[in-house]
Amino acid sequence: MSIHRTDTDYQAGDFRERFRIPPGPDGEDCLYFCGNSLGLQPQASADAVTAELERWAGLGVAGHFDGPLAWMPYHRLATDHLARLVGAKRHEVVAMNSLTVNLHLMMVSFFRPSGARRRIVIERGAFPSDRHAVASQLEFHGLDQDRDLVELAPRRDGLLHEEDLEDYLERFGDQVALVLWPGVQYATGQAFDMERIARACQRAGVMLGLDLAHAVGNLPLELNAWGCDFAVWCSYKYLNAGPGAVAGCFVHERHAKDTRPRFAGWWGHDEKTRFRMGPDFEPMRGAEGWQLSNPPVLALAALWPSLEIFSEAGIQNLRQASLAMTGHLAQRINDELADTLQILTPMEPHRRGCQLSLRVRSGRHDGRLLFERLEGHGVIADWREPDIIRVAPVPLYNRIEDCDRLIDMIKQLRPGGRA
Ligand SMILES: *Cc1c(COP(=O)(O)O)cnc(C)c1O
């Protein structure tokens, strides 16, 4: 079903025709730089969703068992693609639920405070949902977030340093139960050396969960080799699976047969005996053992056709094209727009993915004005208070020329700017 392209001449935008590009105010394609927030719709999605509506209409309950698209194992249409994308074995990944739900399910099993080892370490400025999730898990265990939630601060350069996490774990590791770390920080676009972080956690005997919301489909990942304990991600950002798409979850193979506590549901029960409907819970081996409910087929129908595109393009090829495109954009901003925009994302290519976070130097008012003018001219980017514009050129559907047009437009539209 999926072919690995081995050619290395993939150019940014080579898969553009596979996507539906929303029109701008003039009816032409907009300049879409928001794939870090909601990826565009693959052409193949509508047919795949409609096909399931038709199968439901024509087959009723028999659709559970009928043919290669049978609903019973429907979630597995995503498995091979996900495993390839995140560097995992098939039984280590599953498509299920949404990101925050999966984060909670994982913490139920992998945040097991005991004795002095009870802290959770996250980055300061974490995505609010992640912070709510860890704070409520601490409370659920009768712990105190003021004492047991550690938020590591960025340095004066505004960035988080792997070394600071290493130092913290060296000093206080025996008091830490879980590190929850982003693959790519959503606000700054900073990418982390996840292998290095995994090693530091292992040295300290600390569980590591990765939030890959902004990393999956953006960077090549090697979750099995790096050895993180679990990972979660959503599928509506770089994975282009639509609003509220079915998310993903990774559980390292070393936990495949864990008997640690979990919140269980019938779909996590061993499929061989699931339909005997007995009272005892026998989990599926691996990530599928954390499933709760039978899968949402209509939503999954928009996930796997999008993942097929990644398997066809190859994440390494996409990354090469992304490095070239985001590098080009960063270079032009620094060369030509340095008096207007400050790049907050690291300049070293290995410390970022697609996204650049741009601070408008003249402040909130001018920043907002620039953002709204760009919107009026068909540029779709994303605004973060107080003065940040995030842009993410996505190598599946964005082209270098999109970045060049963005630069030209900012030159024309910046408040008080010289064209
Ligand atoms: C996008 C994002 C979320 C969103 O959570 P949902 O459960 O999918 O609504 C959570 N955390 C991070 C870091 C994100 O980037």
Ligand as a Chemical Component Dictionary entry (heavy atoms), coordinates in Angstrom:
data_LIG
# 
_chem_comp.id                   LIG 
_chem_comp.type                 NON-POLYMER 
_chem_comp.pdbx_formal_charge   0 
_chem_comp.three_letter_code    LIG 
# 
loop_
_chem_comp_atom.comp_id 
_chem_comp_atom.atom_id 
_chem_comp_atom.alt_atom_id 
_chem_comp_atom.type_symbol 
_chem_comp_atom.charge 
_chem_comp_atom.model_Cartn_x 
_chem_comp_atom.model_Cartn_y 
_chem_comp_atom.model_Cartn_z 
_chem_comp_atom.pdbx_ordinal 
LIG C1 C1 C 0 -1.974 21.298 20.007 1  
LIG C2 C2 C 0 -1.508 20.882 21.336 2  
LIG C3 C3 C 0 -2.390 20.324 22.280 3  
LIG C4 C4 C 0 -3.862 20.189 21.979 4  
LIG O1 O1 O 0 -4.463 19.209 22.760 5  
LIG P1 P1 P 0 -5.778 18.452 22.256 6  
LIG O2 O2 O 0 -6.015 17.456 23.310 7  
LIG O3 O3 O 0 -5.469 17.878 20.915 8  
LIG O4 O4 O 0 -6.867 19.468 22.131 9  
LIG C5 C5 C 0 -1.867 19.933 23.506 10 
LIG N1 N1 N 0 -0.554 20.087 23.789 11 
LIG C6 C6 C 0 0.304  20.621 22.905 12 
LIG C7 C7 C 0 1.751  20.778 23.266 13 
LIG C8 C8 C 0 -0.144 21.045 21.663 14 
LIG O5 O5 O 0 0.709  21.607 20.804 15 
# 
loop_
_chem_comp_bond.comp_id 
_chem_comp_bond.atom_id_1 
_chem_comp_bond.atom_id_2 
_chem_comp_bond.value_order 
_chem_comp_bond.pdbx_ordinal 
LIG C1 C2 SING 1  
LIG C2 C3 SING 2  
LIG C2 C8 DOUB 3  
LIG C3 C4 SING 4  
LIG C3 C5 DOUB 5  
LIG C4 O1 SING 6  
LIG O1 P1 SING 7  
LIG P1 O2 DOUB 8  
LIG P1 O3 SING 9  
LIG P1 O4 SING 10 
LIG C5 N1 SING 11 
LIG N1 C6 DOUB 12 
LIG C6 C7 SING 13 
LIG C6 C8 SING 14 
LIG C8 O5 SING 15 
# 
